[in-house]
Amino acid sequence: MKETYWRYVDQHWQTQDWLDPVEWKVTFRCVPVPVLRRTPKGAWVQDWSKPKGERFIGDTWRKKWAHPNKADAWESFLKRKHRQLDYAHEAMDRINRVMDKLKEIDS
């Protein structure tokens, strides 16, 4: 039996009915990631976003692109989304500081 790692991803799309306004839909999927080969330090997994179609995941790494079980993949997904939210908040703070400075210049 082939070994499999797991990675959760989110998918977003819009729906629009003739009578209803545009609505955003979000789903989460746990995607199986085939392990291509193992080494003493980790596993090479399939990742078609990479030029060679594979990615290395170290057994001792804290941050992993995919995980050997779904529970760890879910925890990683939650951490990834929190990190993305932090980045978005930081970007919004930078934009607000620029806008405040522009208001000072205009007045």
N, C-alpha and C positions, 0 to 999 in steps of 0.2 A: 504494500500500500504506500502510495506517495505521500510524503510529509507536506503539510499545508500550514502556512502562517495566515494571519487574519488582520484586516485593516478596515476600520469603519470610515465611511465617507458620507457626506451630505449632498443631496441633490435639491436644487431650487428651480422652480418653473412657475410661470404665470398662467392663470386661467382667466378667461373672459367669456362670460355668457352675454347674450343680447340684452338681458334684463338686469344683470348683476354687474357691479364694478369689477375692476381687475383685482384678482386675489392671488397672493403668493402662496404657493404650496412648498412644503419642505418634507423630505423623507430621509431616513438614515438607512444605510445598507452596510452589512458586514460582508466585505468582499474577500473571497478566498485568494490567497497569494501562493502559488506553487513554489516549493523549495526545489531549486535546480540541482544544488549539490551542497554538501556539508563539509566544513573544515574543522580542525580542532578549536578554532577561535569563534566560529559562528556559521552562518548560512548564506549562500547566494540564492536570492529569490528573484522571481520574474517581475520586471518593471519596465513596461514598454515605453515609459516616458524618458528613459535613459537611452543614450545612443546604442549601447550594446544589448539593451533589452534585459538587463539584470542589475541587481543592487545587492551590496553586502550588508548584512545585519550582524553586528557583533553580539555574542552571548552576554557580555558583561556591560554593554552600553546602557546608559540610563535612558536616553531617547532613542526609540526604535521606530522605523518606518512601518513595520508590521510586527505582529506578536504571535507566539506559538499557540496562544489560546484566546478565546473570544473575550473573556473577562479582562485580561490585560489590554487587549485592543480597545475595549470600551473605555477603560481608565485613561488610556493614551489619547483617545478621541476627545474626552472631556477636557483634559489638560490642554490639548491643541486648540480647542475652541475658546477656552479662557484666555490663552496666550494671544489669540487673534483679536479677541475683544479688548485686551489691554493695549495692543498695538493701535487699534482703531481709536480708542480713547486718547492715546498720546497724540495721534494725528489730529484729532479734533481740538485738543488743547493748543497745539501749534497753530492751527488755522485761526482759532479764537484770538490768540495773542497777536497774530498778524492783523486781523480785522480791527482789534482794539487800537493798534498802532496807526492803522490807516484812518480811523475815526479821529484820532488826535491830530493827524496831519491835515485832514479836511477842515477841521474847525478852527 
